[in-house]
Amino acid sequence: MERHLQIILNRALKEHKDLLYGSNSEIIVEKIDWIITKKSHIINVKIIMDDPNLYLESHPHGIDFLIHESLPIIGKIKNAVVISTVEFKD
């Protein structure tokens, strides 16, 4: 499921991703887990980008938007909490 979500984020939503994080950005879905007590999924993602100014403008709401836009495509995840880290390219 991680790979499917990553493909959707980087290819199907590429225009939105590029506007939010730059054309050289990449989103890596590291892990999707189920939290029993919260009855929700937790999605760990890493955003690799090269423009700190775009980060300041679009994070964390940008990745939340992208994830929640892609969830209906996957269909298996109803509720999700997103945890993201950002790595800047040299």
Backbone as a ProteinNet text record, in pm:
[ID]
protein_1_A
[PRIMARY]
MERHLQIILNRALKEHKDLLYGSNSEIIVEKIDWIITKKSHIINVKIIMDDPNLYLESHPHGIDFLIHESLPIIGKIKNAVVISTVEFKD
[TERTIARY]
81.6	0	86.7	203.4	293	336	369.3	415.4	304.2	181.8	69.6	48.6	50.9	32.5	145.2	266.4	381.2	368.8	323.2	303.6	196.5	88.3	-18.8	31.8	104.5	154.3	253.5	343.3	450	413.3	312.8	277.2	138.6	37.7	-100.1	-123.5	-63	-78.4	47.5	120.3	249.1	236.9	133.8	119.7	104.3	23	4.8	133.3	198.1	323.7	429.8	440.3	540.2	511.8	384.1	349.4	381.2	359.4	381	527.6	601	736.7	845.3	809.7	909	916.1	964.1	966.5	1070.3	1168.5	1269.7	1234.8	1114.4	1076.4	1031.2	1037.4	989.7	930	821.4	757.9	775.7	833.2	856.6	765.4	681.9	594.8	674.1	712.5	797.7	719.1	601.7	526.7	382.5	292.6	152.1	116.2	71.3	34.4	-108.6	-166.6	-300.8	-286.9	-353.9	-354.4	-487.3	-481.9	-603.2	-682.6	-614.5	-685.5	-753	-697.3	-753.4	-844.1	-840.2	-912.9	-883.2	-753.2	-705.7	-571.1	-538.5	-406.3	-310.9	-185.1	-80.6	11.2	35.9	115.6	241.7	357.1	486.7	542.5	568.8	623.2	747.8	833.3	951.2	940.7	958.7	955.9	1099.4	1144.9	1278.8	1260.4	1320.9	1303.2	1429.5	1434.5	1555.2	1531.5	1408.5	1379.5	1317.3	1395.3	1343.1	1227.1	1222.6	1113.1	978.8	977.7	854.3	812.4	909.5	879.7	806.3	855.5	794.7	652.1	625.7	493.7	392.1	435.4	338.8	336.1	425.7	431	366.9	287	248.6	118.3	49.1	-82	-73.7	36	50.3	50.1	128	133.8	1.7	-63.4	-195.6	-294.5	-292.5	-379.9	-353.9	-226.3	-192.6	-234.1	-208.7	-244.1	-395.5	-469.9	-615	-680.4	-616.5	-664.9	-641.8	-537	-503.9	-574.5	-624.5	-688	-810	-898.5	-1011.5	-968.3	-853.5	-803.7	-763.9	-699.7	-659.6	-782.5	-872	-997.9	-995.8	-882.9	-876.4	-861.2	-817.8	-789.6	-897.2	-963.9	-1068.5	-1015.1	-959.5	-904.4	-752.9	-682.7	-536.7	-477.3	-370.9	-287.8	-156.2	-109.4	12.7	127.3	238.4	362.1	464.3	521.7	613.8	746.3	849.7	982.2	1026.2	1116.5	1162.6	1314	1362.7	1506	1534.4	1635.3	1671.4	1791.1	1777.6	1888.2	1994.9	2115.4	2226.3	2216.9
-119.1	0	126.6	121	236.1	275.4	174.5	200.2	262.4	213.7	269	416.7	446.7	585.1	673.1	623.4	699.9	729.1	634	654.7	760	752.7	851.6	991	1003.5	1135	1194.3	1112.3	1162.5	1170.1	1093.1	1092.4	1150	1093.8	1138.3	1281	1316.1	1451.2	1535.1	1505	1571.3	1722.8	1772.2	1917.7	1986.2	1928.6	1986	1975.9	1859.9	1838.2	1938.9	1960.3	2053.7	2197.6	2234.3	2369.1	2388.2	2284.9	2295.2	2283.3	2192.5	2160.9	2175.5	2211.7	2230.8	2112.4	2137.9	2033.6	1924.7	1952.9	1852.7	1775.9	1792	1728.8	1584.7	1508.9	1370.8	1340.6	1266	1225.6	1075.1	1034	892.8	851.1	752.6	698.7	589.7	616.9	523.8	410.4	441.8	337.5	379.9	285.1	306	203.7	250.9	163.7	190.4	93.3	105.3	126.7	230.2	257.3	206.7	102	38.1	132.5	200.9	285.5	405.1	455.4	570.8	530.3	401.9	351	436.2	453.8	538.7	486.9	523.2	492.7	607.3	573.1	673.9	655.2	764.2	759.7	842.1	775.5	842.2	869.6	996.7	1034.4	1119.6	1112.6	1199.3	1280	1410.8	1499.3	1540.1	1513.1	1553.8	1670.5	1782.9	1903.9	1988.3	2093.3	2175.1	2324.2	2366	2508	2531.7	2583.3	2607.2	2706.6	2798.7	2896.2	2828.5	2730.6	2656.4	2577.5	2527.5	2454.3	2544.8	2665.4	2757.3	2794.4	2801.3	2840.3	2726.3	2602.3	2496	2383.9	2386.3	2275.4	2315.4	2238.1	2098.1	2079.5	2188.5	2175.4	2117.8	2140.1	2089.5	1937.7	1873.8	1727.4	1667.8	1732	1685.3	1689.4	1797.3	1809.9	1697.5	1675.5	1572.8	1433.4	1403	1271	1251.5	1349.3	1333.8	1336	1397.9	1389.8	1250.8	1183.4	1052.7	936.9	956.4	846.6	787.3	866.3	804.2	714	741.1	658.5	521	517.9	390.4	315.4	386.8	329.2	251.1	204.6	122.7	205.9	328.2	412.2	519.5	523.4	624.3	741.3	711	813.5	799.4	912.1	905.4	1026	998.1	1101.1	1098.8	1215	1224.4	1276.4	1203.7	1249	1264.5	1384.2	1407.1	1463	1425.6	1483.1	1541.2	1636.9	1704.7	1693.1	1660.9	1653.8	1748.3	1831.9	1925.9	1872.5	1878.1	1838.7	1947.8	1908	2006.6	2085.1
0	0	0	65.1	67.5	-74	-153	-290.2	-374.9	-358.4	-434.2	-400.1	-271.9	-229.5	-281.3	-278.6	-327.3	-476.8	-553.9	-698.4	-722.6	-647.9	-663.9	-630.7	-520.9	-478.5	-577.9	-630.4	-716.8	-864.6	-907.3	-1049.7	-1076	-1010.3	-1037.2	-986.9	-875.2	-819.5	-841	-947.3	-974.1	-984.6	-1050.6	-1066.4	-931.1	-844.8	-711.5	-629.8	-638.1	-564.7	-609.2	-739.7	-791.5	-748.2	-743.2	-696.4	-549.1	-470	-326.2	-286.3	-350.4	-304.7	-410	-531.8	-637.6	-731.5	-851.5	-954.7	-927.2	-843	-809	-681.9	-632.6	-506.6	-528.1	-420.8	-422	-285.5	-285.1	-160.7	-146.5	-34.7	-8	107.2	82.7	187.3	258.6	382.3	454.9	519.5	575.9	645.3	664.4	656	689	795.8	910.4	1021.8	1064.1	1133	1189.1	1339.6	1391.5	1534.4	1588.9	1667.5	1716.7	1806.6	1897.8	1994.4	1928.7	1822.4	1751.5	1634.7	1598.6	1481.3	1358.1	1336	1227.4	1177.5	1055.6	1000.9	1033.6	1046.7	1058.4	938.1	866.9	744.4	766.4	759.8	773	634.1	605.2	475.1	492.3	391.6	384.9	256.7	268.9	153.4	125.2	4.5	-37.5	-132.8	-97.9	-178.6	-172.1	-255.2	-259.3	-234.1	-212.9	-192.4	-54.4	40.2	175.5	178.8	84.3	82.5	54.9	-34.3	-60	63.8	137.1	260.6	359.4	377.2	472.9	432.9	303.6	255.7	260.7	241.7	219	323.1	417	512.8	644.3	707	687.5	610.1	579.5	515.8	375	306.3	170.2	164.1	251.4	248.4	297.1	393.2	437.2	321.3	245.1	128.5	28.4	-5.6	-103.8	-57.5	68.4	121.7	117.6	165.6	172.5	33.5	-64.5	-202.8	-261.9	-217.6	-273.7	-204	-84.1	-10.8	-80.7	-142.4	-213.1	-329.2	-386.8	-497.1	-444.5	-328	-267.6	-216.9	-149	-106.3	23.3	69.4	190.6	317.5	303.7	419.8	430.1	543.5	565.6	647.9	763.6	853	856.5	851.1	851.8	923.1	996	1056.8	980.9	941.7	862	947.6	946.7	1010.7	899.8	889.4	778.8	827.1	755.8	774.9	641.3	648.1	526.5	519.9	401.1	375.8	258.9	274.9	169.7	91.4	-42.6	-130.6	-127.4	-159.3	-167.5	-294.4
[MASK]
++++++++++++++++++++++++++++++++++++++++++++++++++++++++++++++++++++++++++++++++++++++++++

